[in-house]
Amino acid sequence: MTEPGEPGGRASEDYTEQLLGRPLELRRRDVSRGAEVSLLSARRFWHALGFPVVDTDDELFTEADRKALAAVAGIVREGLLDEPTALAMTRAFARSADRLAGWQSQLIAEAVEAHMSAALADESDDDDGETRSVPSLETATETAKRLAVLTDRLEPLLVYAWRRHLSATVSRMLADADPESYGMTKMRSVGFADLVNFTALVRRMSERDLARLVSRFEALSADVITAHGGRLIKTVGDEVLFTTVGAAPAAAIALDLVETMTQDDVLPDVRCGMARGPIISRLGDVFGTTVNRASRLTAVAQAGSVLVDATMARELASLSGFELTGQRRRILRGVGPVTPSLLRRATSAGRRSVSDTPTPDPVIPAPLRTDA
């Protein structure tokens, strides 16, 4: 927690209570005593939330801190979770919330910065659209003001989204829990989509344009993946990782991603690699040989193409709507020999799609405006 005497502390003080929704009126001992836990347990909880240990007796906490600590302590006392699991659950909330808070703050700051830059350009007729990688004090202050106003309205959306995703996750878990499952693993189609020549783009683009390009890529990818019922596992700059339960949705996602990026005026082409097999899911991420195979196939795919492994090719071969062309056998680093197939969308008239209905048009969101 930033102390008032630390750099940036004074500027943040004005918004802390607004964002927390409660006055800072409790000391650390007040929180632990009110939650009926030891000071050591309170410290573990605070540390699991991702904050440094507070050793002062200043009034740095709110009633919400006491309630949160009491809720976790109650779960442990009632035997619903043991303490290590409860702290691990708290850590999961904290890591996700930290990334979410940073992401949303950056989105607001970029919108504020763009608005200010446009206003200055109108006044000075200056076309220089470059922005700082760190927002100015004026931008940061305006961002804090807007977030303070939005917090109460966004909080219900956060709870709603969490419950919806929790429901979907439990449904997938129940579907995987069958006698023919792979024990600790589950069968999935795994796909990577990678922007071509991204390193060269980084060298010649401004920070603002690069940020827009990455945001555009993430937004388009998320729209395409979720439209076909896939799961966006993570994005890492120029690459996205997704999974689906079946092979056909994964194929539709990969083909739509290629077509979407090809038709976009700002983004470069993408290449995709996909594999099907057992995966290990842990802490929101996926691991295993199937994931590695999909990643390696992406690295050897040509721009604007989709390569799939033999297992996925066999499943797709029996479905209409897709065309597969066998490629030469390759030795993939860390994976071994693989004979991939090039996946394309079937173009023959009268061909059925994988769901026995006409193949839908690719999911292509509106193009990015470059004049903003």
Secondary structure as UniProt FT lines:
FT   TURN            4..5
FT   TURN            7..8
FT   HELIX           9..20
FT   HELIX           28..34
FT   TURN            35..36
FT   HELIX           39..48
FT   TURN            49..50
FT   HELIX           63..77
FT   TURN            78..79
FT   HELIX           83..124
FT   HELIX           137..176
FT   TURN            179..180
FT   TURN            183..184
FT   STRAND          185..195
FT   TURN            196..197
FT   HELIX           198..204
FT   HELIX           207..227
FT   TURN            228..229
FT   STRAND          231..236
FT   TURN            237..238
FT   STRAND          239..244
FT   HELIX           247..263
FT   STRAND          270..282
FT   TURN            283..284
FT   STRAND          285..287
FT   HELIX           289..300
FT   TURN            303..304
FT   STRAND          306..308
FT   HELIX           310..317
FT   TURN            320..321
FT   STRAND          322..326
FT   STRAND          330..332
FT   TURN            333..335
FT   STRAND          336..338
FT   STRAND          341..345
FT   TURN            349..350
FT   TURN            354..355
//
